[in-house]
Amino acid sequence: MYATMTTLPEESTQPDSIFKNSALYQEFLAEREEILRHKWIESEKAGHDIGFEKALLDWIIKHRSAWRTHRQHLMTQPR
């Protein structure tokens, strides 16, 4: 006989929703989206998939600093 554990839906989703709504996670998602866009553009130029790791390293070296500066500027602008 196996014991089963049941959790209420709100118990299992609450920590996830707190995490997913955090500013840090939102920044991660925005950065990941930029890396994936860079991967697509560079793969099109190369004529083949360059892979996530190569795109990540290339984006960090060429674009991350300016992208972060731009994001910080946008975040400090009054709405």
C-alpha positions in Angstrom: 0.0 0.0 0.0 1.4 3.4 -1.0 0.8 6.6 0.9 -0.3 9.6 -1.1 0.1 13.2 -0.3 -2.5 15.7 -1.3 -2.0 19.5 -1.3 -4.5 22.2 -1.9 -4.0 24.0 -5.2 -3.4 27.3 -3.5 -0.6 25.8 -1.3 1.2 24.4 -4.3 1.0 27.5 -6.5 1.5 30.3 -4.0 5.3 30.1 -3.8 5.5 29.8 -7.6 3.4 32.9 -8.1 5.5 34.9 -5.6 8.6 33.8 -7.4 7.3 34.4 -10.9 6.1 37.9 -10.0 9.4 38.9 -8.5 11.4 41.7 -10.2 14.5 39.4 -10.4 12.6 36.8 -12.3 11.0 39.4 -14.6 14.5 40.7 -15.4 15.7 37.1 -16.0 12.8 36.6 -18.5 13.5 39.8 -20.3 17.2 39.0 -20.6 16.5 35.5 -21.8 14.1 36.9 -24.5 16.9 39.2 -25.7 19.4 36.3 -25.9 16.9 34.2 -27.8 16.3 37.1 -30.2 20.1 37.4 -30.6 20.4 33.7 -31.2 17.7 33.8 -34.0 19.4 36.8 -35.7 22.9 35.4 -35.6 21.7 31.9 -36.7 20.0 33.5 -39.7 23.2 35.3 -40.6 25.2 32.1 -40.2 22.7 30.0 -42.1 22.4 27.5 -39.2 21.5 27.3 -35.6 24.4 28.7 -33.6 23.1 27.2 -30.3 22.1 28.9 -27.1 25.5 28.8 -25.4 27.2 30.6 -28.3 24.4 33.1 -28.5 24.5 33.7 -24.8 28.3 34.4 -24.7 28.2 36.5 -27.8 25.2 38.6 -26.4 26.9 39.1 -23.0 30.1 40.3 -24.6 28.5 42.5 -27.3 25.2 43.7 -25.9 24.5 43.0 -22.2 26.0 46.1 -20.7 24.2 48.5 -23.0 20.9 46.5 -22.7 21.1 46.7 -18.9 21.8 50.5 -18.9 18.9 51.0 -21.3 16.6 48.9 -19.0 17.6 50.8 -15.9 17.0 54.1 -17.7 13.5 52.9 -18.7 12.8 51.8 -15.2 13.6 55.1 -13.7 11.5 57.1 -16.1 8.2 58.5 -14.7 5.2 56.8 -16.2 
